[in-house]
């Protein structure tokens, strides 16, 4: 089983006091234990660092701490590079879906997952990814509440 992870799940897993931490943790534990193969993009790494350093109040990490946290996560997830064709495809996918602005970042994650044969795209933002799916897209998986790790069928 190969899963791609969106920034929303990565950030929640990295911050113990994040409201979705308990929901994200079992999924990251499954990656850590080798139960599933996982990927994130280098774009997701940069996005996660950005989010970690701008979270509200007590959740916000200073840049130096965010860098340490992201470097550790990168060792676990082994981020993948995005090719120029992924960027071109993301722009076209958003145009076809009538989706603008930050939708292009979701498209980058989704198209990378498609190209690398992921079975599932793990995110807390189902609708953002559903609108960009095609017939070859991985299943969109939202970590459940109560927390659990359940592989897509």
DRENTORKOL-3810 file (N, C-alpha, C; in nm, 4 decimals):
REM DRENTORKOL-3810
@n.u->0.0854; n.v->-0.1175; n.w->0.0000; ca.u->0.0000; ca.v->0.0000; ca.w->0.0000; c.u->0.0894; c.v->0.1231; c.w->0.0000
@n.u->0.0627; n.v->0.2123; n.w->-0.0930; ca.u->0.1395; ca.v->0.3354; ca.w->-0.1040; c.u->0.0454; c.v->0.4541; c.w->-0.0844
@n.u->0.0810; n.v->0.5410; n.w->0.0088; ca.u->-0.0009; ca.v->0.6576; ca.w->0.0400; c.u->0.0796; c.v->0.7855; c.w->0.0190
@n.u->0.0120; n.v->0.8868; n.w->-0.0304; ca.u->0.0696; ca.v->1.0204; ca.w->-0.0389; c.u->0.0041; c.v->1.1044; c.w->0.0700
@n.u->0.0809; n.v->1.1924; n.w->0.1301; ca.u->0.0311; ca.v->1.2733; ca.w->0.2405; c.u->0.0282; c.v->1.4200; c.w->0.2031
@n.u->-0.0847; n.v->1.4828; n.w->0.2344; ca.u->-0.1021; ca.v->1.6257; ca.w->0.2173; c.u->-0.0416; c.v->1.6980; c.w->0.3377
@n.u->-0.0110; n.v->1.8231; n.w->0.3175; ca.u->0.0451; ca.v->1.9062; ca.w->0.4231; c.u->-0.0439; c.v->1.9098; c.w->0.5478
@n.u->-0.1755; n.v->1.9074; n.w->0.5286; ca.u->-0.2667; ca.v->1.9191; ca.w->0.6432; c.u->-0.2471; c.v->1.8065; c.w->0.7437
@n.u->-0.2214; n.v->1.6862; n.w->0.6957; ca.u->-0.2007; ca.v->1.5717; ca.w->0.7851; c.u->-0.0595; c.v->1.5765; c.w->0.8438
@n.u->0.0358; n.v->1.6143; n.w->0.7633; ca.u->0.1737; ca.v->1.6238; ca.w->0.8111; c.u->0.1841; c.v->1.7244; c.w->0.9255
@n.u->0.1267; n.v->1.8418; n.w->0.9096; ca.u->0.1330; ca.v->1.9443; ca.w->1.0141; c.u->0.0621; c.v->1.8956; c.w->1.1407
@n.u->-0.0555; n.v->1.8389; n.w->1.1253; ca.u->-0.1294; ca.v->1.7900; ca.w->1.2420; c.u->-0.0507; c.v->1.6830; c.w->1.3167
@n.u->0.0180; n.v->1.5983; n.w->1.2437; ca.u->0.0959; ca.v->1.4921; ca.w->1.3071; c.u->0.2173; c.v->1.5479; c.w->1.3821
@n.u->0.2710; n.v->1.6579; n.w->1.3346; ca.u->0.3940; ca.v->1.7129; ca.w->1.3927; c.u->0.3716; c.v->1.7983; c.w->1.5167
@n.u->0.2507; n.v->1.8476; n.w->1.5374; ca.u->0.2216; ca.v->1.9371; ca.w->1.6491; c.u->0.1293; c.v->1.8644; c.w->1.7473
@n.u->0.1831; n.v->1.8277; n.w->1.8637; ca.u->0.1055; ca.v->1.7515; ca.w->1.9626; c.u->-0.0241; c.v->1.8199; c.w->2.0035
@n.u->-0.0247; n.v->1.9517; n.w->2.0085; ca.u->-0.1435; ca.v->2.0236; ca.w->2.0539; c.u->-0.2374; c.v->2.0631; c.w->1.9394
@n.u->-0.2070; n.v->2.0189; n.w->1.8176; ca.u->-0.2933; ca.v->2.0488; ca.w->1.7032; c.u->-0.4272; c.v->1.9766; c.w->1.7218
@n.u->-0.5394; n.v->2.0396; n.w->1.6871; ca.u->-0.6710; ca.v->1.9765; ca.w->1.7057; c.u->-0.6881; c.v->1.8411; c.w->1.6357
@n.u->-0.6142; n.v->1.8176; n.w->1.5275; ca.u->-0.6254; ca.v->1.6910; ca.w->1.4546; c.u->-0.5074; c.v->1.5963; c.w->1.4797
@n.u->-0.4255; n.v->1.6286; n.w->1.5783; ca.u->-0.3057; ca.v->1.5468; ca.w->1.6030; c.u->-0.3387; c.v->1.3993; c.w->1.6264
@n.u->-0.4365; n.v->1.3725; n.w->1.7097; ca.u->-0.4695; ca.v->1.2330; ca.w->1.7403; c.u->-0.5219; c.v->1.1584; c.w->1.6179
@n.u->-0.5857; n.v->1.2285; n.w->1.5274; ca.u->-0.6347; ca.v->1.1656; ca.w->1.4048; c.u->-0.5205; c.v->1.1387; c.w->1.3066
@n.u->-0.4206; n.v->1.2268; n.w->1.3020; ca.u->-0.3098; ca.v->1.2131; ca.w->1.2074; c.u->-0.2048; c.v->1.1132; c.w->1.2555
@n.u->-0.1848; n.v->1.1049; n.w->1.3854; ca.u->-0.0765; ca.v->1.0237; ca.w->1.4423; c.u->-0.0772; c.v->0.8769; c.w->1.4010
@n.u->-0.1920; n.v->0.8070; n.w->1.4011; ca.u->-0.1887; ca.v->0.6658; ca.w->1.3608; c.u->-0.1389; c.v->0.6455; c.w->1.2177
@n.u->-0.1649; n.v->0.7422; n.w->1.1321; ca.u->-0.1228; ca.v->0.7311; ca.w->0.9924; c.u->0.0288; c.v->0.7467; c.w->0.9805
@n.u->0.0842; n.v->0.8405; n.w->1.0549; ca.u->0.2295; ca.v->0.8584; ca.w->1.0536; c.u->0.2973; c.v->0.7403; c.w->1.1227
@n.u->0.2359; n.v->0.6865; n.w->1.2273; ca.u->0.2899; ca.v->0.5673; ca.w->1.2937; c.u->0.2938; c.v->0.4493; c.w->1.1973
@n.u->0.1946; n.v->0.4374; n.w->1.1107; ca.u->0.1926; ca.v->0.3293; ca.w->1.0116; c.u->0.3074; c.v->0.3447; c.w->0.9120
@n.u->0.3418; n.v->0.4676; n.w->0.8807; ca.u->0.4572; ca.v->0.4928; ca.w->0.7941; c.u->0.5846; c.v->0.4553; c.w->0.8682
@n.u->0.5962; n.v->0.5012; n.w->0.9922; ca.u->0.7148; ca.v->0.4755; ca.w->1.0729; c.u->0.7404; c.v->0.3265; c.w->1.0939
@n.u->0.6324; n.v->0.2499; n.w->1.1111; ca.u->0.6468; ca.v->0.1061; ca.w->1.1344; c.u->0.6688; c.v->0.0270; c.w->1.0061
@n.u->0.6553; n.v->0.0938; n.w->0.8919; ca.u->0.6717; ca.v->0.0241; ca.w->0.7646; c.u->0.5456; c.v->-0.0461; c.w->0.7175
@n.u->0.4359; n.v->-0.0230; n.w->0.7871; ca.u->0.3087; ca.v->-0.0845; ca.w->0.7489; c.u->0.2623; c.v->-0.0358; c.w->0.6119
@n.u->0.2934; n.v->0.0893; n.w->0.5806; ca.u->0.2630; ca.v->0.1457; ca.w->0.4498; c.u->0.3849; c.v->0.2204; c.w->0.3970
@n.u->0.3917; n.v->0.2298; n.w->0.2668; ca.u->0.4916; ca.v->0.3130; ca.w->0.2004; c.u->0.4284; c.v->0.4506; c.w->0.1850
@n.u->0.5041; n.v->0.5552; n.w->0.2067; ca.u->0.4463; ca.v->0.6894; ca.w->0.2014; c.u->0.5346; c.v->0.7831; c.w->0.1222
@n.u->0.4684; n.v->0.8878; n.w->0.0726; ca.u->0.5437; ca.v->0.9932; ca.w->0.0066; c.u->0.4835; c.v->1.1278; c.w->0.0388
@n.u->0.5692; n.v->1.2263; n.w->0.0373; ca.u->0.5304; ca.v->1.3662; ca.w->0.0352; c.u->0.6193; c.v->1.4307; c.w->-0.0701
@n.u->0.5794; n.v->1.5448; n.w->-0.1163; ca.u->0.6614; ca.v->1.6167; ca.w->-0.2128; c.u->0.7481; c.v->1.7186; c.w->-0.1384
@n.u->0.8540; n.v->1.7622; n.w->-0.2042; ca.u->0.9337; ca.v->1.8693; ca.w->-0.1450; c.u->0.8499; c.v->1.9955; c.w->-0.1308
@n.u->0.7518; n.v->2.0106; n.w->-0.2187; ca.u->0.6615; ca.v->2.1243; ca.w->-0.2042; c.u->0.5851; c.v->2.1146; c.w->-0.0716
@n.u->0.5418; n.v->1.9942; n.w->-0.0354; ca.u->0.4709; ca.v->1.9746; ca.w->0.0921; c.u->0.5625; c.v->2.0064; c.w->0.2102
@n.u->0.6892; n.v->1.9750; n.w->0.1967; ca.u->0.7858; ca.v->2.0067; ca.w->0.3028; c.u->0.7911; c.v->2.1581; c.w->0.3231
@n.u->0.8035; n.v->2.2323; n.w->0.2132; ca.u->0.8093; ca.v->2.3784; ca.w->0.2227; c.u->0.6780; c.v->2.4350; c.w->0.2761
@n.u->0.5664; n.v->2.3797; n.w->0.2287; ca.u->0.4350; ca.v->2.4236; ca.w->0.2761; c.u->0.4197; c.v->2.3981; c.w->0.4264
@n.u->0.4625; n.v->2.2814; n.w->0.4717; ca.u->0.4515; ca.v->2.2472; ca.w->0.6142; c.u->0.5359; c.v->2.3424; c.w->0.6984
@n.u->0.6566; n.v->2.3722; n.w->0.6541; ca.u->0.7414; ca.v->2.4663; ca.w->0.7277; c.u->0.6727; c.v->2.6020; c.w->0.7367
@n.u->0.6157; n.v->2.6457; n.w->0.6246; ca.u->0.5451; ca.v->2.7736; ca.w->0.6228; c.u->0.4293; c.v->2.7738; c.w->0.7223
@n.u->0.3496; n.v->2.6680; n.w->0.7226; ca.u->0.2355; ca.v->2.6598; ca.w->0.8133; c.u->0.2823; c.v->2.6552; c.w->0.9588
@n.u->0.3842; n.v->2.5745; n.w->0.9868; ca.u->0.4333; ca.v->2.5618; ca.w->1.1244; c.u->0.4801; c.v->2.6945; c.w->1.1809
@n.u->0.5335; n.v->2.7813; n.w->1.0955; ca.u->0.5858; ca.v->2.9096; ca.w->1.1422; c.u->0.4816; c.v->3.0216; c.w->1.1395
@n.u->0.3571; n.v->2.9890; n.w->1.0978; ca.u->0.2518; ca.v->3.0919; ca.w->1.0972; c.u->0.1252; c.v->3.0488; c.w->1.1714
@n.u->0.1274; n.v->2.9321; n.w->1.2327; ca.u->0.0111; ca.v->2.8859; ca.w->1.3089; c.u->-0.0246; c.v->2.9885; c.w->1.4157
@n.u->-0.1501; n.v->2.9899; n.w->1.4583; ca.u->-0.1889; ca.v->3.0869; ca.w->1.5609; c.u->-0.1270; c.v->3.0567; c.w->1.6975
@n.u->-0.0951; n.v->3.1644; n.w->1.7666; ca.u->-0.0515; ca.v->3.1614; ca.w->1.9064; c.u->0.0404; c.v->3.0491; c.w->1.9484
@n.u->-0.0042; n.v->2.9689; n.w->2.0448; ca.u->0.0854; ca.v->2.8695; ca.w->2.1054; c.u->0.1223; c.v->2.7537; c.w->2.0118
@n.u->0.0514; n.v->2.7373; n.w->1.9019; ca.u->0.0864; ca.v->2.6307; ca.w->1.8079; c.u->0.2056; c.v->2.6683; c.w->1.7198
@n.u->0.2299; n.v->2.7966; n.w->1.7031; ca.u->0.3348; ca.v->2.8452; ca.w->1.6130; c.u->0.4733; c.v->2.8042; c.w->1.6630
@n.u->0.5546; n.v->2.7586; n.w->1.5691; ca.u->0.6932; ca.v->2.7234; ca.w->1.6005; c.u->0.7865; c.v->2.8311; c.w->1.5468
@n.u->0.8938; n.v->2.8595; n.w->1.6195; ca.u->0.9951; ca.v->2.9495; ca.w->1.5630; c.u->1.0609; c.v->2.8802; c.w->1.4422
@n.u->1.1103; n.v->2.9569; n.w->1.3463; ca.u->1.1695; ca.v->2.8962; ca.w->1.2268; c.u->1.2753; c.v->2.7900; c.w->1.2560
@n.u->1.3596; n.v->2.8123; n.w->1.3556; ca.u->1.4647; ca.v->2.7146; ca.w->1.3858; c.u->1.4053; c.v->2.5812; c.w->1.4314
@n.u->1.3008; n.v->2.5855; n.w->1.5134; ca.u->1.2358; ca.v->2.4631; ca.w->1.5607; c.u->1.1611; c.v->2.3956; c.w->1.4457
@n.u->1.0933; n.v->2.4758; n.w->1.3644; ca.u->1.0211; ca.v->2.4208; ca.w->1.2490; c.u->1.1176; c.v->2.3483; c.w->1.1549
@n.u->1.2344; n.v->2.4031; n.w->1.1360; ca.u->1.3340; ca.v->2.3392; ca.w->1.0484; c.u->1.3751; c.v->2.2036; c.w->1.1039
@n.u->1.3999; n.v->2.1948; n.w->1.2322; ca.u->1.4382; ca.v->2.0669; ca.w->1.2944; c.u->1.3255; c.v->1.9650; c.w->1.2790
@n.u->1.2024; n.v->2.0069; n.w->1.3070; ca.u->1.0872; ca.v->1.9176; ca.w->1.2984; c.u->1.0689; c.v->1.8682; c.w->1.1550
@n.u->1.0800; n.v->1.9575; n.w->1.0598; ca.u->1.0614; ca.v->1.9218; ca.w->0.9183; c.u->1.1746; c.v->1.8312; c.w->0.8706
@n.u->1.2956; n.v->1.8555; n.w->0.9135; ca.u->1.4069; ca.v->1.7685; ca.w->0.8726; c.u->1.3857; c.v->1.6258; c.w->0.9235
@n.u->1.3369; n.v->1.6101; n.w->1.0453; ca.u->1.3078; ca.v->1.4764; ca.w->1.0991; c.u->1.1961; c.v->1.4098; c.w->1.0198
@n.u->1.0920; n.v->1.4854; n.w->0.9888; ca.u->0.9810; ca.v->1.4303; ca.w->0.9102; c.u->1.0286; c.v->1.3906; c.w->0.7704
@n.u->1.1191; n.v->1.4687; n.w->0.7147; ca.u->1.1711; ca.v->1.4389; ca.w->0.5810; c.u->1.2468; c.v->1.3066; c.w->0.5778
@n.u->1.3141; n.v->1.2738; n.w->0.6874; ca.u->1.3837; ca.v->1.1447; ca.w->0.6947; c.u->1.2840; c.v->1.0290; c.w->0.6908
@n.u->1.1710; n.v->1.0448; n.w->0.7540; ca.u->1.0690; ca.v->0.9403; ca.w->0.7572; c.u->0.9979; c.v->0.9273; c.w->0.6229
@n.u->0.9602; n.v->1.0403; n.w->0.5632; ca.u->0.8797; ca.v->1.0390; ca.w->0.4415; c.u->0.9600; c.v->1.0394; c.w->0.3120
@n.u->1.0853; n.v->1.0742; n.w->0.3165; ca.u->1.1700; ca.v->1.0812; ca.w->0.1984; c.u->1.1012; c.v->1.1545; c.w->0.0836
@n.u->1.0943; n.v->1.2874; n.w->0.0919; ca.u->1.0221; ca.v->1.3666; ca.w->-0.0078; c.u->1.0702; c.v->1.3433; c.w->-0.1512
@n.u->0.9768; n.v->1.3621; n.w->-0.2436; ca.u->1.0064; ca.v->1.3435; ca.w->-0.3864; c.u->1.0073; c.v->1.4788; c.w->-0.4562
@n.u->1.0900; n.v->1.4872; n.w->-0.5585; ca.u->1.0975; ca.v->1.6076; ca.w->-0.6408; c.u->0.9773; c.v->1.6147; c.w->-0.7339
@n.u->0.9387; n.v->1.7336; n.w->-0.7676; ca.u->0.8353; ca.v->1.7549; ca.w->-0.8674; c.u->0.9018; c.v->1.7923; c.w->-0.9996
@n.u->0.8560; n.v->1.7297; n.w->-1.1045; ca.u->0.9115; ca.v->1.7563; ca.w->-1.2370; c.u->0.8348; c.v->1.8707; c.w->-1.3037
@n.u->0.8935; n.v->1.9315; n.w->-1.4044; ca.u->0.8204; ca.v->2.0352; ca.w->-1.4782; c.u->0.6866; c.v->1.9846; c.w->-1.5330
@n.u->0.6791; n.v->1.8581; n.w->-1.5713; ca.u->0.5522; ca.v->1.8068; ca.w->-1.6250; c.u->0.4436; c.v->1.8039; c.w->-1.5175
@n.u->0.4798; n.v->1.7821; n.w->-1.3913; ca.u->0.3815; ca.v->1.7852; ca.w->-1.2832; c.u->0.3264; c.v->1.9268; c.w->-1.2685
@n.u->0.4132; n.v->2.0266; n.w->-1.2760; ca.u->0.3673; ca.v->2.1650; ca.w->-1.2659; c.u->0.2746; c.v->2.2008; c.w->-1.3820
@n.u->0.3123; n.v->2.1609; n.w->-1.5038; ca.u->0.2269; ca.v->2.1889; ca.w->-1.6204; c.u->0.0919; c.v->2.1189; c.w->-1.6055
@n.u->0.0950; n.v->1.9941; n.w->-1.5623; ca.u->-0.0292; ca.v->1.9184; ca.w->-1.5437; c.u->-0.1166; c.v->1.9816; c.w->-1.4359
@n.u->-0.0546; n.v->2.0317; n.w->-1.3297; ca.u->-0.1300; ca.v->2.0948; ca.w->-1.2206; c.u->-0.2026; c.v->2.2196; c.w->-1.2707
@n.u->-0.1351; n.v->2.2989; n.w->-1.3513; ca.u->-0.1989; ca.v->2.4190; ca.w->-1.4060; c.u->-0.3169; c.v->2.3809; c.w->-1.4956
@n.u->-0.2960; n.v->2.2812; n.w->-1.5804; ca.u->-0.4047; ca.v->2.2365; ca.w->-1.6700; c.u->-0.5205; c.v->2.1781; c.w->-1.5890
@n.u->-0.4892; n.v->2.0965; n.w->-1.4877; ca.u->-0.5937; ca.v->2.0330; ca.w->-1.4067; c.u->-0.6792; c.v->2.1383; c.w->-1.3372
@n.u->-0.6148; n.v->2.2399; n.w->-1.2812; ca.u->-0.6888; ca.v->2.3462; ca.w->-1.2143; c.u->-0.7738; c.v->2.4238; c.w->-1.3143
@n.u->-0.7190; n.v->2.4511; n.w->-1.4306; ca.u->-0.7933; ca.v->2.5227; ca.w->-1.5339; c.u->-0.9172; c.v->2.4438; c.w->-1.5740
@n.u->-0.9004; n.v->2.3136; n.w->-1.5964; ca.u->-1.0130; ca.v->2.2280; ca.w->-1.6357; c.u->-1.1191; c.v->2.2206; c.w->-1.5260
@n.u->-1.0768; n.v->2.2249; n.w->-1.4004; ca.u->-1.1701; ca.v->2.2157; ca.w->-1.2879; c.u->-1.2294; c.v->2.3520; c.w->-1.2508
@n.u->-1.1799; n.v->2.4587; n.w->-1.3152; ca.u->-1.2261; ca.v->2.5930; ca.w->-1.2800; c.u->-1.1808; c.v->2.6338; c.w->-1.1415
@n.u->-1.0677; n.v->2.5806; n.w->-1.0981; ca.u->-1.0149; ca.v->2.6052; ca.w->-0.9636; c.u->-0.8922; c.v->2.6951; c.w->-0.9728
@n.u->-0.8938; n.v->2.8030; n.w->-0.8970; ca.u->-0.7816; ca.v->2.8959; ca.w->-0.8989; c.u->-0.7082; c.v->2.9012; c.w->-0.7667
@n.u->-0.6217; n.v->2.9983; n.w->-0.7539; ca.u->-0.5490; ca.v->3.0292; ca.w->-0.6317; c.u->-0.4708; c.v->2.9091; c.w->-0.5792
@n.u->-0.4880; n.v->2.8781; n.w->-0.4503; ca.u->-0.4109; ca.v->2.7724; ca.w->-0.3852; c.u->-0.4459; c.v->2.6317; c.w->-0.4296
@n.u->-0.5488; n.v->2.6152; n.w->-0.5135; ca.u->-0.5822; ca.v->2.4818; ca.w->-0.5646; c.u->-0.4641; c.v->2.4207; c.w->-0.6390
@n.u->-0.3799; n.v->2.5044; n.w->-0.6961; ca.u->-0.2654; ca.v->2.4529; ca.w->-0.7704; c.u->-0.1723; c.v->2.3729; c.w->-0.6790
@n.u->-0.1645; n.v->2.4091; n.w->-0.5524; ca.u->-0.0775; ca.v->2.3361; ca.w->-0.4603; c.u->-0.1336; c.v->2.1970; c.w->-0.4315
@n.u->-0.2658; n.v->2.1874; n.w->-0.4171; ca.u->-0.3282; ca.v->2.0560; ca.w->-0.4006; c.u->-0.3083; c.v->1.9726; c.w->-0.5269
@n.u->-0.3206; n.v->2.0362; n.w->-0.6414; ca.u->-0.3007; ca.v->1.9646; ca.w->-0.7676; c.u->-0.1585; c.v->1.9101; c.w->-0.7778
@n.u->-0.0609; n.v->1.9855; n.w->-0.7307; ca.u->0.0777; ca.v->1.9363; ca.w->-0.7334; c.u->0.0902; c.v->1.8072; c.w->-0.6530
@n.u->0.0323; n.v->1.8056; n.w->-0.5329; ca.u->0.0388; ca.v->1.6858; ca.w->-0.4484; c.u->-0.0339; c.v->1.5688; c.w->-0.5153
@n.u->-0.1521; n.v->1.5957; n.w->-0.5671; ca.u->-0.2346; ca.v->1.4897; ca.w->-0.6254; c.u->-0.1718; c.v->1.4320; c.w->-0.7511
@n.u->-0.1230; n.v->1.5156; n.w->-0.8390; ca.u->-0.0642; ca.v->1.4670; ca.w->-0.9642; c.u->0.0655; c.v->1.3918; c.w->-0.9371
@n.u->0.1439; n.v->1.4378; n.w->-0.8419; ca.u->0.2632; ca.v->1.3627; ca.w->-0.8032; c.u->0.2239; c.v->1.2246; c.w->-0.7518
@n.u->0.1200; n.v->1.2187; n.w->-0.6693; ca.u->0.0723; ca.v->1.0902; ca.w->-0.6163; c.u->0.0255; c.v->0.9995; c.w->-0.7301
@n.u->-0.0426; n.v->1.0560; n.w->-0.8273; ca.u->-0.0875; ca.v->0.9782; ca.w->-0.9431; c.u->0.0318; c.v->0.9204; c.w->-1.0190
@n.u->0.1292; n.v->1.0059; n.w->-1.0477; ca.u->0.2454; ca.v->0.9632; ca.w->-1.1267; c.u->0.3285; c.v->0.8575; c.w->-1.0552
@n.u->0.3270; n.v->0.8589; n.w->-0.9234; ca.u->0.4074; ca.v->0.7644; ca.w->-0.8466; c.u->0.3260; c.v->0.6433; c.w->-0.8015
@n.u->0.2011; n.v->0.6335; n.w->-0.8473; ca.u->0.1209; ca.v->0.5140; ca.w->-0.8213; c.u->0.0672; c.v->0.5006; c.w->-0.6805
@n.u->0.0372; n.v->0.6114; n.w->-0.6158; ca.u->-0.0180; ca.v->0.6046; ca.w->-0.4794; c.u->-0.1598; c.v->0.5486; c.w->-0.4835
@n.u->-0.1909; n.v->0.4701; n.w->-0.3818; ca.u->-0.3251; ca.v->0.4137; ca.w->-0.3677; c.u->-0.4198; c.v->0.5107; c.w->-0.2982
@n.u->-0.3646; n.v->0.5971; n.w->-0.2128; ca.u->-0.4465; ca.v->0.6904; ca.w->-0.1376; c.u->-0.3756; c.v->0.8227; c.w->-0.1184
@n.u->-0.4550; n.v->0.9296; n.w->-0.1101; ca.u->-0.4058; ca.v->1.0639; ca.w->-0.0789; c.u->-0.4655; c.v->1.0995; c.w->0.0558
@n.u->-0.3814; n.v->1.1086; n.w->0.1597; ca.u->-0.4284; ca.v->1.1306; ca.w->0.2964; c.u->-0.4298; c.v->1.2811; c.w->0.3242
@n.u->-0.5479; n.v->1.3315; n.w->0.3574; ca.u->-0.5674; ca.v->1.4754; ca.w->0.3760; c.u->-0.6832; c.v->1.5016; c.w->0.4704
@n.u->-0.6856; n.v->1.6198; n.w->0.5288; ca.u->-0.8024; ca.v->1.6651; ca.w->0.6033; c.u->-0.8901; c.v->1.7549; c.w->0.5156
@n.u->-0.8506; n.v->1.7745; n.w->0.3923; ca.u->-0.9200; ca.v->1.8656; ca.w->0.3016; c.u->-0.9804; c.v->1.7900; c.w->0.1825
@n.u->-1.0717; n.v->1.6997; n.w->0.2121; ca.u->-1.1307; ca.v->1.6125; ca.w->0.1092; c.u->-1.1799; c.v->1.6905; c.w->-0.0127
@n.u->-1.2612; n.v->1.7922; n.w->0.0088; ca.u->-1.3218; ca.v->1.8634; ca.w->-0.1036; c.u->-1.2189; c.v->1.9286; c.w->-0.1948
@n.u->-1.1109; n.v->1.9775; n.w->-0.1379; ca.u->-1.0062; ca.v->2.0402; ca.w->-0.2189; c.u->-0.9464; c.v->1.9419; c.w->-0.3183
@n.u->-0.9349; n.v->1.8163; n.w->-0.2777; ca.u->-0.8761; ca.v->1.7148; ca.w->-0.3653; c.u->-0.9803; c.v->1.6478; c.w->-0.4543
@n.u->-1.1004; n.v->1.6288; n.w->-0.4031; ca.u->-1.2064; ca.v->1.5649; ca.w->-0.4826; c.u->-1.2338; c.v->1.6422; c.w->-0.6111
@n.u->-1.2305; n.v->1.7738; n.w->-0.6040; ca.u->-1.2609; ca.v->1.8532; ca.w->-0.7233; c.u->-1.1523; c.v->1.8438; c.w->-0.8300
@n.u->-1.0355; n.v->1.7913; n.w->-0.7922; ca.u->-0.9234; ca.v->1.7815; ca.w->-0.8863; c.u->-0.8972; c.v->1.6389; c.w->-0.9344
@n.u->-0.9735; n.v->1.5436; n.w->-0.8831; ca.u->-0.9521; ca.v->1.4029; ca.w->-0.9181; c.u->-0.9882; c.v->1.3743; c.w->-1.0637
@n.u->-0.9209; n.v->1.2716; n.w->-1.1166; ca.u->-0.9557; ca.v->1.2148; ca.w->-1.2459; c.u->-0.9695; c.v->1.0643; c.w->-1.2253
@n.u->-0.9934; n.v->0.9923; n.w->-1.3332; ca.u->-1.0070; ca.v->0.8472; ca.w->-1.3231; c.u->-0.8830; c.v->0.7773; c.w->-1.2699
@n.u->-0.7669; n.v->0.8373; n.w->-1.2864; ca.u->-0.6425; ca.v->0.7746; ca.w->-1.2407; c.u->-0.5935; c.v->0.8231; c.w->-1.1062
@n.u->-0.6764; n.v->0.8973; n.w->-1.0364; ca.u->-0.6343; ca.v->0.9541; ca.w->-0.9073; c.u->-0.6453; c.v->0.8513; c.w->-0.7956
@n.u->-0.5603; n.v->0.8645; n.w->-0.6942; ca.u->-0.5739; ca.v->0.7777; ca.w->-0.5772; c.u->-0.7002; c.v->0.8125; c.w->-0.4997
@n.u->-0.7430; n.v->0.7198; n.w->-0.4153; ca.u->-0.8574; ca.v->0.7452; ca.w->-0.3283; c.u->-0.8222; c.v->0.8572; c.w->-0.2309
@n.u->-0.9170; n.v->0.9467; n.w->-0.2075; ca.u->-0.8966; ca.v->1.0537; ca.w->-0.1097; c.u->-0.9368; c.v->0.9986; c.w->0.0266
@n.u->-0.8422; n.v->1.0019; n.w->0.1214; ca.u->-0.8617; ca.v->0.9408; ca.w->0.2523; c.u->-0.8490; c.v->1.0488; c.w->0.3596
@n.u->-0.9513; n.v->1.0592; n.w->0.4440; ca.u->-0.9490; ca.v->1.1537; ca.w->0.5559; c.u->-0.9347; c.v->1.0730; c.w->0.6847
@n.u->-0.8293; n.v->1.0986; n.w->0.7640; ca.u->-0.8153; ca.v->1.0272; ca.w->0.8910; c.u->-0.9413; c.v->1.0429; c.w->0.9753
@n.u->-0.9973; n.v->0.9319; n.w->1.0214; ca.u->-1.1273; ca.v->0.9373; ca.w->1.0890; c.u->-1.1199; c.v->0.9894; c.w->1.2330
@n.u->-1.2367; n.v->1.0252; n.w->1.2797; ca.u->-1.2549; ca.v->1.0642; ca.w->1.4189; c.u->-1.3633; c.v->0.9704; c.w->1.4735
@n.u->-1.3375; n.v->0.8823; n.w->1.5676; ca.u->-1.2179; ca.v->0.8764; ca.w->1.6499; c.u->-1.0960; c.v->0.8273; c.w->1.5707
@n.u->-0.9772; n.v->0.8568; n.w->1.6236; ca.u->-0.8539; ca.v->0.8237; ca.w->1.5533; c.u->-0.8428; c.v->0.6763; c.w->1.5206
@n.u->-0.7980; n.v->0.6497; n.w->1.3992; ca.u->-0.7752; ca.v->0.5121; ca.w->1.3554; c.u->-0.6916; c.v->0.5150; c.w->1.2307
@n.u->-0.6304; n.v->0.4017; n.w->1.2031; ca.u->-0.5601; ca.v->0.3836; ca.w->1.0768; c.u->-0.6342; c.v->0.2740; c.w->1.0024
@n.u->-0.7001; n.v->0.3116; n.w->0.8946; ca.u->-0.7759; ca.v->0.2166; ca.w->0.8159; c.u->-0.7341; c.v->0.2323; c.w->0.6709
@n.u->-0.6749; n.v->0.1286; n.w->0.6150; ca.u->-0.6296; ca.v->0.1362; ca.w->0.4773; c.u->-0.7470; c.v->0.1537; c.w->0.3826
@n.u->-0.7266; n.v->0.2301; n.w->0.2745; ca.u->-0.8321; ca.v->0.2430; ca.w->0.1755; c.u->-0.8625; c.v->0.1074; c.w->0.1128
@n.u->-0.9870; n.v->0.0862; n.w->0.0738; ca.u->-1.0246; ca.v->-0.0411; ca.w->0.0102; c.u->-1.0199; c.v->-0.0298; c.w->-0.1390
END
